[in-house]
Amino acid sequence: MARIRVKYLLWLRDKTGISEEVIVLPGSPSLEELIRIIMDKHLELRDLLKNLLGPDNPIIITVNGKTINRNIVLKDGDTVKLIPPVSGG
């Protein structure tokens, strides 16, 4: 079983209404499995996250503070941060 801490930064926090949560997954889950669960749990993020693992992904994903490869296998205690693009003027 893997307990994964997911942190939602900037306006993703506003969309979900939370800054972080712990999601428990069986075995050694992939990042893709985690993203599917987040999409099912937070419908307001579904359109934003559906391309999260593709080449056109505007959201930065880090695991334990490092930018990662899409095929990463998550481990118990990992922290995944979803960081949206920042725009301003």
CORJOBEL-V815249 format. One record per residue. N is the residue number from 1. SS is DSSP state (H for helix, E for strand, L for the rest). PSI is psi in radians with two decimals (* if undefined). D_CENTER is the distance of its C-alpha to the mean C-alpha in Angstrom with 2 decimals. Layout:
# CORJOBEL-V815249
n:N ss:SS psi:PSI d_center:D_CENTER
n:N ss:SS psi:PSI d_center:D_CENTER
This chain:
# CORJOBEL-V815249
n:1 ss:L psi:2.43 d_center:18.00
n:2 ss:E psi:2.18 d_center:14.76
n:3 ss:E psi:2.01 d_center:13.43
n:4 ss:E psi:2.16 d_center:9.87
n:5 ss:E psi:2.16 d_center:9.29
n:6 ss:E psi:2.20 d_center:6.08
n:7 ss:E psi:2.28 d_center:7.34
n:8 ss:E psi:2.06 d_center:7.53
n:9 ss:L psi:2.78 d_center:10.12
n:10 ss:L psi:-2.28 d_center:13.17
n:11 ss:H psi:-0.20 d_center:13.58
n:12 ss:H psi:-0.59 d_center:10.15
n:13 ss:H psi:-0.73 d_center:11.67
n:14 ss:H psi:-0.68 d_center:14.76
n:15 ss:H psi:-0.67 d_center:13.44
n:16 ss:H psi:-0.42 d_center:11.93
n:17 ss:L psi:0.08 d_center:14.81
n:18 ss:L psi:2.68 d_center:13.05
n:19 ss:L psi:-0.44 d_center:11.82
n:20 ss:E psi:2.84 d_center:10.19
n:21 ss:E psi:2.82 d_center:10.55
n:22 ss:E psi:2.21 d_center:11.23
n:23 ss:E psi:2.23 d_center:10.55
n:24 ss:E psi:2.21 d_center:13.44
n:25 ss:E psi:2.59 d_center:13.66
n:26 ss:L psi:2.64 d_center:16.97
n:27 ss:L psi:-2.47 d_center:17.97
n:28 ss:L psi:1.54 d_center:15.90
n:29 ss:L psi:2.69 d_center:12.85
n:30 ss:E psi:2.86 d_center:11.35
n:31 ss:H psi:-0.65 d_center:7.86
n:32 ss:H psi:-0.71 d_center:9.12
n:33 ss:H psi:-0.75 d_center:10.17
n:34 ss:H psi:-0.77 d_center:7.06
n:35 ss:H psi:-0.69 d_center:5.75
n:36 ss:H psi:-0.72 d_center:9.40
n:37 ss:H psi:-0.74 d_center:9.56
n:38 ss:H psi:-0.73 d_center:7.13
n:39 ss:H psi:-0.68 d_center:9.32
n:40 ss:H psi:-0.61 d_center:12.35
n:41 ss:H psi:-0.63 d_center:11.86
n:42 ss:L psi:1.44 d_center:11.16
n:43 ss:H psi:-0.50 d_center:13.55
n:44 ss:H psi:-0.24 d_center:13.62
n:45 ss:H psi:-0.12 d_center:10.28
n:46 ss:H psi:-0.89 d_center:11.51
n:47 ss:H psi:-0.62 d_center:13.44
n:48 ss:H psi:-0.62 d_center:10.97
n:49 ss:H psi:-0.21 d_center:8.35
n:50 ss:L psi:-0.44 d_center:11.30
n:51 ss:L psi:0.27 d_center:11.88
n:52 ss:L psi:-0.60 d_center:8.50
n:53 ss:L psi:0.08 d_center:10.02
n:54 ss:L psi:3.06 d_center:13.41
n:55 ss:L psi:-0.36 d_center:15.65
n:56 ss:L psi:0.31 d_center:15.58
n:57 ss:L psi:2.09 d_center:11.95
n:58 ss:L psi:-0.17 d_center:12.43
n:59 ss:L psi:2.32 d_center:9.00
n:60 ss:E psi:2.34 d_center:8.91
n:61 ss:E psi:2.26 d_center:6.41
n:62 ss:E psi:2.60 d_center:8.23
n:63 ss:E psi:2.09 d_center:9.01
n:64 ss:L psi:0.66 d_center:11.91
n:65 ss:L psi:0.04 d_center:12.61
n:66 ss:E psi:2.40 d_center:13.08
n:67 ss:E psi:2.42 d_center:11.90
n:68 ss:L psi:2.96 d_center:11.51
n:69 ss:L psi:2.53 d_center:12.99
n:70 ss:L psi:-0.45 d_center:11.33
n:71 ss:L psi:0.24 d_center:13.49
n:72 ss:L psi:2.50 d_center:12.47
n:73 ss:E psi:2.26 d_center:13.26
n:74 ss:L psi:2.65 d_center:11.56
n:75 ss:L psi:2.76 d_center:14.19
n:76 ss:L psi:2.27 d_center:15.10
n:77 ss:L psi:-0.09 d_center:14.34
n:78 ss:L psi:2.64 d_center:11.45
n:79 ss:E psi:2.14 d_center:9.25
n:80 ss:E psi:2.21 d_center:5.73
n:81 ss:E psi:2.35 d_center:5.81
n:82 ss:E psi:2.03 d_center:4.74
n:83 ss:E psi:1.97 d_center:8.45
n:84 ss:L psi:2.84 d_center:10.40
n:85 ss:L psi:2.58 d_center:13.81
n:86 ss:L psi:2.33 d_center:16.62
n:87 ss:L psi:2.75 d_center:19.93
n:88 ss:L psi:-3.10 d_center:23.20
n:89 ss:L psi:* d_center:26.84
